[in-house]
Amino acid sequence: MIDLRSVLKRYWGYDSFRPFQEDAINTVLNGIDALVLLPTGGGKSICFQVPVMAMEGVCIVVTPLIALMKDQVEQLKKRGIAAAAIHSGMSRTEIDITLDNCIHGNTRFLYVSPERLRTDIMIERTKQMDICLLAIDEAHCISAWGYDFRPSYLMISDFRDLIPGVPVMALTATATEEVRADILDKLKMRNSRVFKQSFARANLSYSAFQEESKDRKLLQVLKSVSGSAIIYVRTRKRTKELADWLVRQGISAQSYHAGLPFRERSDRQSAWIKNQVRIIVATNAFGMGIDKPDVRAVIHFDLPDSLEAYYQEAGRAGRDEKKAYAVALFNKIDLEELAESVERKYPAVEVLRRVYQALANYYKIPVGGGEFAGFSFDIQEFTGIFGLPVNETHYALKLLEEEGFMQLSENFNEASKIHFLVDNRQLYDFQIRYKEIDSFIKLLLRIYGGELFTEYVRISENELAQIYFAPEPEIVKKLTFLMERDILHYEPRRDKPQLTFLTPRYDAALLPINVFEIEKKRERDRQKAKATIHYATHTHICRTLLLLEYFNEFDAEECGVCDICLKNKKQDGGNGLEIREAILEYLKSSGPVLPQIFGQVFENIPEKVLLQVVRQLIEEEWVSYNPDGKLAITNKTQL
């Protein structure tokens, strides 16, 4: 019998599982598929990582974002677990070595984008792997009803045919009833179990405020709620404007978006995580995969496109389960802007064809070529050369990505990497022949070890320069020298956005764009925007109940801590004093009465409010039950 808690303690340091985690783990250990629905910060990765460490074999993890897979690989390596990823930033040689290590090495987790599953090399190597689990992260991407649909996710069911008998675990934080049904259907999860934790967050107070001066309200919120916070805005330009304005108000803040150089992004993120900066003002490029439990507030200065996105982003507050706040600020212009933004996301088909043709010309890709070819991409340079509007091109690229023709990774960074192409003996012979570089090769082996012979290893030219007492350009020169002589393969660092063609290049005029599906998605996005507007502008139903109803939860109670619940409590509190006095006066004049009489006497008061006031009077001993089961005033009332 496997002791799952000892596995959890050994690798993750936790003494016990959260609700549903252990049940989901045991399900896949018994060879049964599982769909796991846990809110942001609910511990989804534990659900598929723990069972793998209790089994033999490799777990293939399908995830849509390069940044997310790289982050999880690093986290696993820090725990002493062998993990790797395959993505568009890698050479064919590197992919080849990574897959070989999954077959012959000790790799336990292989992270891949869904597009990779249909490549010949992945299919052939999969047949040779001992696979124990297939994990599908962000599983809502498989559904056109979801908010982040990826056509390539639809290919996963075909990949399952290569690994019969291997259980599947699909995981997501946000899924409506339609999305859940789609996941089960499209992943062929016939006899699966579904584990669903309530989307309610008891420690999170939701609020939405319609304000003419959002700046003033923002300051008020930040002064009322101390501690770390994220402020989400729509545009890169606004991240800087708002962060600069906050600094002028005496509040420590930094801007963040995918267009910043990697080092700058990394430094700003690190400063915020370490609480050296209080506020990060960001586009929605920020937050995915970041584990910062003490965020006290997430403020949407601009409304997001959907309640799925809102819930996921707001859920980054209070992951330490202490009191936290999710605040949405908006005005009439924002509501109009949200509706208009949906239409902007869908450029005309002619624009899609023009942008696609321009990309083919830009990278000189012939018809039928370029499948999985990856390139650095600068949208300003690209649009300038071809005379394309930047915003319209941005949305055209997103739509081409959703149609499965390409993938654009904006928040991309890949450290420099090296891998020895020769064995120990060949390297030794080379060192004897080229004594001038012998000391440098020894330095590489001393710092990075024997892994240089079996896989690509990340390096830092700056770190090498400091240890070798040489300028960084000289380090690059030496690495290039070794590469030119086929001793090692050197890939310099890249931090520009990466664009990858996922199919052989089409003739732009014949590009198979599914106009009907695009129109259906546009209509779904319109409905999602309407749901967001409905949530923000609602004034009398608990915010948590509004969110839960959207995610098909109908049996929850009011949260008691959102802006609407607090407003209702305040109103009830004012009315409550009058109701108390009216009940006491009535009992003084009428004598003891059965409780149900109150409903007839005070018929204009909501039953829920009336019962609450009566209960308080009993608890405070102003009234009590007599032996006949009637309510009467007590001696305390006579004082």
C-alpha positions as CSV (number, residue, x, y, z in Angstrom):
1,M,0.0,0.0,0.0
2,I,1.5,3.3,-1.1
3,D,1.7,6.0,1.7
4,L,0.6,9.0,-0.3
5,R,1.2,11.4,2.6
6,S,4.8,10.4,2.9
7,V,5.2,11.2,-0.8
8,L,3.5,14.5,-0.3
9,K,5.7,15.3,2.8
10,R,9.0,14.1,1.1
11,Y,8.7,16.2,-2.1
12,W,6.3,19.1,-1.2
13,G,6.7,19.4,2.6
14,Y,3.0,19.3,3.3
15,D,1.6,17.1,6.1
16,S,-1.9,16.6,4.7
17,F,-3.9,17.0,1.5
18,R,-6.5,19.6,0.7
19,P,-10.1,18.6,0.0
20,F,-10.5,16.3,-3.0
21,Q,-6.8,16.0,-3.7
22,E,-6.3,12.5,-2.2
23,D,-9.5,11.2,-3.8
24,A,-8.5,12.4,-7.2
25,I,-5.0,10.9,-6.8
26,N,-6.4,7.5,-5.8
27,T,-8.7,7.6,-8.8
28,V,-5.9,7.7,-11.3
29,L,-3.8,5.3,-9.2
30,N,-6.7,2.8,-9.8
31,G,-6.6,3.4,-13.5
32,I,-9.7,5.6,-13.7
33,D,-9.9,9.0,-15.5
34,A,-10.5,12.0,-13.4
35,L,-11.7,15.6,-14.1
36,V,-10.5,17.9,-11.3
37,L,-12.1,21.3,-10.9
38,L,-10.3,23.4,-8.3
39,P,-10.3,27.2,-8.0
40,T,-7.1,29.2,-8.6
41,G,-4.6,28.3,-5.8
42,G,-6.5,25.2,-4.9
43,G,-3.5,22.8,-5.5
44,K,-4.3,21.3,-8.9
45,S,-0.7,20.4,-9.7
46,I,-0.4,18.2,-6.6
47,C,-3.3,16.1,-7.9
48,F,-1.3,14.8,-10.9
49,Q,2.3,15.2,-9.6
50,V,1.9,13.1,-6.4
51,P,0.5,9.9,-8.0
52,V,3.3,9.9,-10.6
53,M,5.9,9.9,-7.8
54,A,4.0,6.9,-6.4
55,M,4.2,5.0,-9.7
56,E,6.7,3.9,-12.3
57,G,7.0,5.7,-15.6
58,V,6.7,9.1,-17.2
59,C,3.8,11.6,-16.9
60,I,3.0,13.6,-20.1
61,V,1.6,17.0,-19.1
62,V,-0.2,19.0,-21.8
63,T,-0.3,22.7,-21.1
64,P,-0.9,25.7,-23.4
65,L,1.6,28.3,-22.1
66,I,5.4,28.0,-22.5
67,A,6.0,30.3,-19.4
68,L,3.7,28.0,-17.3
69,M,5.4,24.7,-18.4
70,K,8.9,26.2,-17.8
71,D,7.9,27.4,-14.4
72,Q,6.5,24.0,-13.4
73,V,9.6,22.2,-14.7
74,E,11.9,24.5,-12.6
75,Q,9.7,23.9,-9.5
76,L,9.9,20.1,-9.9
77,K,13.7,20.2,-10.4
78,K,14.0,22.3,-7.2
79,R,12.3,19.4,-5.4
80,G,14.7,16.9,-6.8
81,I,12.3,15.5,-9.4
82,A,13.5,15.1,-13.0
83,A,11.3,17.0,-15.4
84,A,11.6,18.5,-18.9
85,A,9.6,20.4,-21.4
86,I,9.3,20.6,-25.2
87,H,8.2,23.8,-26.8
88,S,8.6,26.1,-29.8
89,G,11.9,27.6,-28.5
90,M,13.8,24.4,-28.9
91,S,15.9,23.0,-31.7
92,R,15.2,19.5,-33.2
93,T,18.4,18.2,-31.6
94,E,17.3,19.4,-28.2
95,I,13.8,17.9,-28.6
96,D,15.5,14.6,-29.7
97,I,17.7,14.4,-26.6
98,T,14.8,15.4,-24.3
99,L,12.6,12.5,-25.7
100,D,15.5,10.1,-25.5
101,N,15.8,10.9,-21.8
102,C,12.1,10.1,-21.3
103,I,12.7,6.6,-22.8
104,H,16.1,5.7,-21.4
105,G,16.7,8.3,-18.6
106,N,15.1,9.2,-15.3
107,T,12.7,11.9,-16.5
108,R,9.4,11.7,-14.6
109,F,7.4,14.6,-16.1
110,L,7.4,15.7,-19.7
111,Y,5.6,19.0,-20.4
112,V,4.4,19.6,-23.9
113,S,2.1,22.0,-25.8
114,P,-0.9,20.3,-27.4
115,E,0.5,21.1,-30.9
116,R,3.5,18.8,-30.2
117,L,1.4,15.7,-29.7
118,R,0.8,15.3,-33.5
119,T,4.4,15.6,-34.6
120,D,6.0,12.4,-36.0
121,I,8.9,12.5,-33.5
122,M,6.5,12.7,-30.5
123,I,4.3,9.9,-31.8
124,E,7.2,7.5,-32.5
125,R,9.0,8.2,-29.2
126,T,5.7,7.9,-27.2
127,K,5.4,4.3,-28.5
128,Q,8.7,3.6,-26.7
129,M,7.9,5.3,-23.4
130,D,6.6,3.8,-20.2
131,I,3.8,6.3,-19.6
132,C,1.9,6.2,-16.4
133,L,-0.4,9.2,-16.6
134,L,-1.6,11.8,-19.2
135,A,-2.4,15.1,-17.4
136,I,-4.3,17.8,-19.3
137,D,-3.8,21.2,-17.6
138,E,-6.0,24.2,-18.4
139,A,-8.5,21.6,-19.8
140,H,-11.1,24.3,-20.5
141,C,-9.1,25.1,-23.6
142,I,-10.6,22.0,-25.3
143,S,-14.0,23.6,-25.3
144,A,-15.3,26.2,-27.7
145,W,-17.5,27.3,-24.8
146,G,-14.4,28.1,-22.8
147,Y,-12.7,31.5,-22.7
148,D,-9.4,30.3,-24.1
149,F,-10.2,27.8,-26.8
150,R,-7.3,26.0,-28.5
151,P,-8.1,23.8,-31.5
152,S,-5.0,21.7,-30.9
153,Y,-6.5,20.4,-27.7
154,L,-9.0,18.5,-29.9
155,M,-6.1,16.3,-31.0
156,I,-5.5,14.9,-27.5
157,S,-8.2,12.2,-27.9
158,D,-6.2,10.9,-31.0
159,F,-3.1,10.9,-28.9
160,R,-4.9,8.8,-26.2
161,D,-5.1,6.0,-28.8
162,L,-1.3,5.6,-28.6
163,I,-1.4,4.9,-24.9
164,P,-4.4,2.6,-24.3
165,G,-5.0,1.9,-20.6
166,V,-3.2,5.0,-19.4
167,P,-5.5,7.1,-17.1
168,V,-6.1,10.7,-18.0
169,M,-6.5,13.6,-15.4
170,A,-7.9,16.8,-16.8
171,L,-7.6,19.9,-14.6
172,T,-9.0,23.4,-14.7
173,A,-10.0,26.2,-12.4
174,T,-12.8,27.7,-14.4
175,A,-15.5,25.6,-16.2
176,T,-19.2,26.1,-16.7
177,E,-21.5,23.1,-17.2
178,E,-21.1,23.2,-21.0
179,V,-17.3,23.3,-20.7
180,R,-17.3,20.4,-18.2
181,A,-19.5,18.3,-20.6
182,D,-17.2,19.2,-23.5
183,I,-14.0,18.2,-21.6
184,L,-15.5,14.7,-20.8
185,D,-16.7,14.2,-24.3
186,K,-13.7,15.4,-26.3
187,L,-11.1,13.7,-24.1
188,K,-13.1,10.4,-24.4
189,M,-13.4,10.2,-20.6
190,R,-16.1,7.6,-20.6
191,N,-16.1,6.2,-17.0
192,S,-14.4,9.1,-15.3
193,R,-14.9,10.6,-11.9
194,V,-15.5,14.4,-11.5
195,F,-14.0,16.2,-8.4
196,K,-15.4,19.7,-8.0
197,Q,-14.6,22.0,-5.2
198,S,-17.0,24.9,-4.7
199,F,-15.9,28.1,-6.5
200,A,-16.7,30.0,-3.3
201,R,-13.8,31.6,-1.5
202,A,-14.8,32.3,2.1
203,N,-11.8,34.6,2.7
204,L,-12.3,36.7,-0.5
205,S,-14.5,39.7,-0.4
206,Y,-15.7,40.7,-3.9
207,S,-16.8,44.3,-4.7
208,A,-17.6,46.3,-7.8
209,F,-17.9,50.1,-7.8
210,Q,-19.2,52.4,-10.6
211,E,-17.1,55.5,-10.2
212,E,-16.7,58.6,-12.3
213,S,-13.2,59.1,-10.7
214,K,-11.7,55.6,-10.6
215,D,-8.3,57.1,-9.6
216,R,-9.8,58.5,-6.4
217,K,-11.6,55.2,-5.5
218,L,-8.4,53.2,-6.3
219,L,-6.5,55.4,-3.7
220,Q,-9.2,54.8,-1.2
221,V,-9.1,51.1,-1.6
222,L,-5.3,51.0,-1.4
223,K,-5.3,53.1,1.8
224,S,-8.0,50.8,3.3
225,V,-6.3,47.5,2.4
226,S,-2.7,47.3,3.4
227,G,-0.3,44.8,1.8
228,S,0.6,43.5,-1.6
229,A,-1.7,44.0,-4.6
230,I,-2.2,43.5,-8.3
231,I,-3.9,46.1,-10.5
232,Y,-5.1,44.8,-13.9
233,V,-5.5,47.1,-16.8
234,R,-6.1,46.5,-20.5
235,T,-3.2,48.1,-22.3
236,R,0.6,48.2,-21.9
237,K,0.5,52.0,-22.1
238,R,-1.9,52.2,-19.1
239,T,0.3,50.0,-16.9
240,K,3.1,52.6,-17.0
241,E,0.7,55.6,-16.7
242,L,-1.1,54.2,-13.7
243,A,2.1,52.9,-12.0
244,D,3.8,56.3,-12.4
245,W,0.7,58.0,-11.0
246,L,0.6,55.8,-8.0
247,V,4.3,56.5,-7.3
248,R,3.5,60.3,-7.4
249,Q,0.8,59.6,-4.8
250,G,3.5,58.1,-2.5
251,I,2.6,54.4,-3.2
252,S,5.3,51.9,-4.2
253,A,4.4,50.6,-7.7
254,Q,5.8,49.1,-10.9
255,S,4.3,48.3,-14.3
256,Y,4.5,44.9,-16.0
257,H,3.6,43.7,-19.4
258,A,4.9,41.2,-22.0
259,G,6.5,43.9,-24.1
260,L,9.2,44.6,-21.5
261,P,12.7,43.1,-21.9
262,F,13.0,39.8,-20.0
263,R,15.5,41.1,-17.5
264,E,13.2,44.0,-16.6
265,R,10.2,41.8,-16.3
266,S,12.1,39.4,-14.1
267,D,13.4,42.1,-11.8
268,R,10.0,43.7,-11.4
269,Q,8.3,40.4,-10.7
270,S,11.0,39.4,-8.2
271,A,10.8,42.8,-6.4
272,W,7.1,42.5,-6.1
273,I,7.2,38.8,-4.9
274,K,9.8,39.8,-2.2
275,N,7.5,42.8,-1.1
276,Q,10.2,45.3,-2.1
277,V,7.5,46.8,-4.3
278,R,3.9,46.9,-3.0
279,I,1.8,47.2,-6.2
280,I,2.3,45.7,-9.6
281,V,0.2,47.3,-12.4
282,A,-0.1,44.7,-15.2
283,T,-1.9,43.4,-18.2
284,N,-3.3,39.9,-18.0
285,A,0.1,38.6,-19.1
286,F,1.0,38.7,-15.4
287,G,0.1,36.2,-12.7
288,M,-0.1,32.8,-14.3
289,G,2.2,30.3,-12.5
290,I,3.3,32.9,-9.9
291,D,3.0,31.5,-6.4
292,K,2.6,34.5,-4.0
293,P,0.2,33.6,-1.2
294,D,0.1,37.0,0.6
295,V,-1.6,39.1,-2.1
296,R,-4.2,41.1,-0.2
297,A,-6.0,42.7,-3.1
298,V,-6.6,42.2,-6.8
299,I,-8.1,45.3,-8.4
300,H,-9.5,45.4,-11.9
301,F,-9.1,49.0,-13.0
302,D,-10.4,47.8,-16.4
303,L,-13.1,45.1,-16.6
304,P,-11.9,41.8,-18.1
305,D,-13.6,40.1,-21.2
306,S,-15.2,37.3,-19.2
307,L,-16.2,36.1,-15.7
308,E,-13.9,33.1,-16.2
309,A,-10.9,35.5,-16.6
310,Y,-12.2,37.7,-13.8
311,Y,-12.5,34.7,-11.4
312,Q,-9.1,33.4,-12.3
313,E,-7.3,36.7,-11.9
314,A,-9.3,37.7,-8.7
315,G,-8.4,34.3,-7.3
316,R,-4.7,35.3,-7.1
317,A,-5.7,37.3,-3.9
318,G,-5.7,35.6,-0.5
319,R,-4.1,32.2,-1.5
320,D,-2.8,32.1,2.1
321,E,-6.5,31.8,3.1
322,K,-6.4,35.1,5.0
323,K,-8.8,38.0,4.4
324,A,-8.3,39.4,0.9
325,Y,-10.2,41.7,-1.5
326,A,-11.2,41.5,-5.2
327,V,-12.3,44.9,-6.5
328,A,-13.6,45.9,-9.9
329,L,-13.8,49.6,-10.8
330,F,-15.7,50.8,-13.8
331,N,-17.7,53.7,-15.3
332,K,-20.1,54.0,-18.2
333,I,-17.3,54.4,-20.8
334,D,-15.8,51.2,-19.6
335,L,-19.0,49.3,-20.2
336,E,-19.2,50.6,-23.7
337,E,-15.5,49.8,-24.2
338,L,-16.0,46.2,-23.1
339,A,-18.7,45.6,-25.6
340,E,-16.7,47.3,-28.4
341,S,-13.6,45.3,-27.5
342,V,-15.4,42.1,-28.5
343,E,-16.0,43.4,-32.0
344,R,-12.3,44.6,-32.3
345,K,-11.1,41.0,-31.5
346,Y,-12.6,39.8,-34.8
347,P,-11.0,41.5,-37.9
348,A,-12.5,40.7,-41.3
349,V,-11.4,37.5,-43.0
350,E,-9.5,39.6,-45.7
351,V,-7.4,41.0,-42.9
352,L,-6.5,37.5,-41.6
353,R,-5.4,36.5,-45.1
354,R,-3.4,39.7,-45.6
355,V,-1.5,39.3,-42.3
356,Y,-0.9,35.6,-43.0
357,Q,0.6,36.4,-46.4
358,A,2.7,39.1,-44.9
359,L,4.1,36.7,-42.3
360,A,5.0,34.2,-45.1
361,N,6.8,36.9,-47.0
362,Y,8.5,38.2,-43.8
363,Y,10.0,34.9,-43.0
364,K,10.4,33.7,-46.6
365,I,8.3,30.5,-46.1
366,P,7.3,28.7,-49.3
367,V,3.8,27.1,-49.7
368,G,3.9,23.7,-48.1
369,G,6.9,24.5,-45.9
370,G,7.6,25.9,-42.4
371,E,5.6,23.5,-40.2
372,F,6.8,24.0,-36.6
373,A,9.3,26.6,-37.8
374,G,9.9,29.2,-35.0
375,F,11.0,32.8,-35.4
376,S,11.6,35.8,-33.2
377,F,8.8,38.3,-33.8
378,D,8.7,42.1,-33.4
379,I,5.2,43.4,-34.2
380,Q,6.4,47.0,-34.5
381,E,9.0,46.1,-37.1
382,F,6.6,43.7,-38.9
383,T,3.7,46.1,-39.2
384,G,6.0,48.9,-40.2
385,I,7.5,46.9,-43.1
386,F,4.1,45.9,-44.4
387,G,2.1,49.0,-43.6
388,L,-0.3,47.1,-41.3
389,P,-2.2,48.7,-38.3
390,V,-0.7,47.4,-35.1
391,N,-3.9,46.8,-33.1
392,E,-5.7,45.1,-36.0
393,T,-2.7,42.9,-36.7
394,H,-2.5,41.9,-33.0
395,Y,-6.0,40.7,-33.1
396,A,-5.5,39.0,-36.5
397,L,-2.6,37.1,-35.0
398,K,-4.7,36.0,-32.0
399,L,-7.4,34.8,-34.3
400,L,-5.0,32.9,-36.6
401,E,-3.6,31.3,-33.4
402,E,-7.1,30.3,-32.3
403,E,-7.7,28.8,-35.7
404,G,-4.6,26.6,-35.1
405,F,-2.3,28.1,-37.8
406,M,0.3,29.5,-35.5
407,Q,1.3,30.1,-32.0
408,L,2.6,33.4,-30.6
409,S,4.4,33.3,-27.3
410,E,4.7,37.0,-26.2
411,N,6.0,36.4,-22.7
412,F,9.0,34.4,-23.9
413,N,12.4,33.9,-22.4
414,E,14.9,31.2,-23.0
415,A,18.3,31.2,-21.3
416,S,21.4,30.4,-23.2
417,K,22.0,26.6,-23.5
418,I,24.8,24.3,-24.4
419,H,25.1,20.6,-25.0
420,F,28.3,18.5,-25.8
421,L,28.0,16.7,-29.1
422,V,31.0,14.5,-28.4
423,D,31.7,11.9,-25.7
424,N,34.3,12.1,-22.9
425,R,37.1,10.5,-24.9
426,Q,36.5,12.7,-28.0
427,L,36.4,15.8,-25.7
428,Y,39.7,14.8,-24.0
429,D,41.4,14.4,-27.4
430,F,40.2,17.8,-28.4
431,Q,41.5,19.4,-25.2
432,I,45.0,17.9,-25.9
433,R,45.0,19.3,-29.5
434,Y,43.6,22.8,-28.5
435,K,45.4,23.6,-25.2
436,E,44.4,27.2,-25.4
437,I,40.8,26.4,-24.6
438,D,41.4,23.4,-22.3
439,S,40.9,25.6,-19.1
440,F,37.6,26.9,-20.4
441,I,36.3,23.4,-21.2
442,K,37.3,22.3,-17.6
443,L,35.4,25.3,-16.2
444,L,32.2,24.3,-18.1
445,L,32.5,20.7,-16.8
446,R,33.2,21.9,-13.2
447,I,30.2,24.3,-13.1
448,Y,27.6,22.3,-15.1
449,G,28.7,18.7,-14.7
450,G,28.1,15.5,-16.7
451,E,24.6,16.6,-17.7
452,L,26.3,18.5,-20.5
453,F,26.8,15.2,-22.3
454,T,23.1,14.0,-21.9
455,E,21.0,17.1,-22.3
456,Y,20.9,20.8,-23.0
457,V,22.0,22.8,-19.9
458,R,21.2,26.4,-19.2
459,I,24.2,28.6,-18.8
460,S,24.9,32.3,-18.0
461,E,27.6,34.0,-20.1
462,N,27.8,36.7,-17.4
463,E,28.4,34.2,-14.6
464,L,31.1,32.4,-16.7
465,A,32.7,35.7,-17.5
466,Q,33.0,36.6,-13.8
467,I,34.5,33.2,-12.9
468,Y,36.8,33.0,-15.9
469,F,37.9,36.6,-15.3
470,A,37.2,37.6,-18.9
471,P,34.7,39.9,-20.6
472,E,31.4,38.4,-21.7
473,P,32.1,38.8,-25.5
474,E,35.2,36.6,-25.0
475,I,33.0,33.9,-23.4
476,V,30.6,34.0,-26.4
477,K,33.6,33.8,-28.7
478,K,34.9,30.7,-27.0
479,L,31.5,29.0,-27.1
480,T,31.2,29.9,-30.8
481,F,34.7,28.4,-31.4
482,L,33.6,25.1,-29.8
483,M,30.4,25.1,-31.8
484,E,32.1,25.7,-35.1
485,R,34.2,22.6,-34.4
486,D,31.2,20.5,-33.6
487,I,32.3,20.0,-30.0
488,L,29.1,21.5,-28.5
489,H,25.9,23.1,-29.6
490,Y,25.4,26.7,-28.3
491,E,22.0,28.5,-28.3
492,P,22.3,32.1,-27.2
493,R,19.6,33.6,-25.0
494,R,16.3,34.7,-26.6
495,D,13.8,37.0,-25.0
496,K,11.8,38.3,-27.9
497,P,8.3,37.0,-28.6
498,Q,8.4,33.8,-30.6
499,L,6.1,33.0,-33.5
500,T,5.7,29.3,-34.6
501,F,3.9,28.1,-37.6
502,L,1.9,25.0,-36.6
503,T,1.0,23.8,-40.1
504,P,2.7,23.7,-43.5
505,R,2.2,27.1,-45.0
506,Y,-1.0,27.6,-47.1
507,D,-1.6,29.8,-50.1
508,A,-3.2,32.8,-48.2
509,A,-6.1,32.8,-50.7
510,L,-6.9,29.2,-49.8
511,L,-6.3,29.5,-46.1
512,P,-9.1,27.3,-44.6
513,I,-10.6,29.8,-42.2
514,N,-13.7,28.5,-40.5
515,V,-15.9,31.6,-40.8
516,F,-18.9,29.9,-39.3
517,E,-17.1,28.9,-36.1
518,I,-15.5,32.3,-35.8
519,E,-18.9,33.9,-35.9
520,K,-20.2,31.5,-33.3
521,K,-17.2,32.4,-31.1
522,R,-17.8,36.1,-31.5
523,E,-21.4,35.6,-30.3
524,R,-20.2,33.6,-27.3
525,D,-17.7,36.4,-26.5
526,R,-20.6,38.9,-26.7
527,Q,-22.5,36.8,-24.2
528,K,-19.5,36.6,-21.9
529,A,-19.0,40.4,-22.0
530,K,-22.7,40.8,-21.1
531,A,-22.3,38.5,-18.2
532,T,-19.3,40.5,-16.9
533,I,-21.3,43.7,-17.3
534,H,-24.3,42.1,-15.5
535,Y,-22.0,41.1,-12.6
536,A,-20.4,44.5,-12.3
537,T,-23.6,46.5,-12.4
538,H,-25.8,44.3,-10.2
539,T,-26.8,46.0,-7.0
540,H,-28.8,43.5,-4.8
541,I,-27.6,39.9,-5.2
542,C,-24.5,38.7,-3.4
543,R,-21.4,38.9,-5.6
544,T,-20.3,35.3,-4.7
545,L,-23.7,34.0,-5.6
546,L,-23.6,35.8,-9.0
547,L,-20.2,34.2,-9.7
548,L,-21.3,30.7,-8.5
549,E,-24.5,30.9,-10.5
550,Y,-22.4,31.6,-13.6
551,F,-20.4,28.4,-12.9
552,N,-23.6,26.4,-12.3
553,E,-23.5,26.4,-8.5
554,F,-27.0,27.1,-7.1
555,D,-26.9,25.7,-3.5
556,A,-24.5,28.2,-1.9
557,E,-25.3,30.8,0.8
558,E,-24.6,34.5,0.7
559,C,-20.9,35.3,1.4
560,G,-21.7,38.0,3.9
561,V,-18.5,39.9,3.0
562,C,-19.0,41.3,-0.5
563,D,-20.0,45.0,-1.0
564,I,-23.7,44.0,-1.6
565,C,-23.9,41.8,1.5
566,L,-22.3,44.5,3.6
567,K,-24.8,47.1,2.2
568,N,-27.7,44.8,2.9
569,K,-26.5,44.1,6.4
570,K,-26.2,47.8,7.0
571,Q,-29.8,48.4,5.7
572,D,-31.1,45.4,7.7
573,G,-29.2,46.8,10.8
574,G,-31.0,50.1,10.6
575,N,-34.4,48.5,10.0
576,G,-33.6,45.8,12.6
577,L,-33.6,48.2,15.5
578,E,-37.1,49.4,14.5
579,I,-38.3,45.8,14.1
580,R,-36.9,44.8,17.6
581,E,-38.8,47.6,19.2
582,A,-42.0,46.8,17.3
583,I,-41.9,43.1,18.4
584,L,-41.2,44.0,22.1
585,E,-44.0,46.6,22.1
586,Y,-46.4,44.0,20.6
587,L,-45.5,41.4,23.2
588,K,-45.9,43.9,26.0
589,S,-49.5,44.6,24.9
590,S,-50.5,41.1,23.6
591,G,-48.9,38.8,26.1
592,P,-47.3,35.5,25.0
593,V,-47.9,34.4,21.4
594,L,-47.0,31.5,19.1
595,P,-44.0,32.4,16.9
596,Q,-46.0,32.0,13.7
597,I,-48.2,34.9,14.7
598,F,-45.4,37.3,14.0
599,G,-45.6,36.5,10.3
600,Q,-49.2,37.6,10.3
601,V,-48.7,40.7,12.4
602,F,-45.6,41.9,10.6
603,E,-46.5,40.7,7.1
604,N,-44.7,43.6,5.4
605,I,-41.3,42.5,6.8
606,P,-39.4,39.8,4.9
607,E,-39.6,36.4,6.7
608,K,-35.9,36.0,6.7
609,V,-35.3,39.3,8.3
610,L,-38.1,38.8,10.9
611,L,-36.8,35.4,11.9
612,Q,-33.3,36.8,12.3
613,V,-34.4,39.6,14.6
614,V,-36.5,37.2,16.7
615,R,-33.6,34.8,17.0
616,Q,-31.4,37.7,18.2
617,L,-34.0,38.7,20.8
618,I,-34.0,35.1,22.2
619,E,-30.2,34.9,22.2
620,E,-29.9,38.2,24.1
621,E,-32.7,37.0,26.5
622,W,-35.1,39.9,25.7
623,V,-37.8,37.2,24.9
624,S,-38.1,33.5,25.8
625,Y,-40.3,30.5,25.3
626,N,-42.8,29.7,28.1
627,P,-44.0,26.2,28.9
628,D,-46.8,26.5,26.3
629,G,-44.2,27.1,23.5
630,K,-45.2,30.7,23.2
631,L,-42.8,33.6,23.1
632,A,-43.0,36.2,25.9
633,I,-41.0,39.1,27.1
634,T,-38.6,38.4,29.9
635,N,-37.9,40.1,33.2
636,K,-34.9,41.7,31.5
637,T,-37.3,43.5,29.2
638,Q,-39.1,45.1,32.2
639,L,-35.9,46.7,33.5
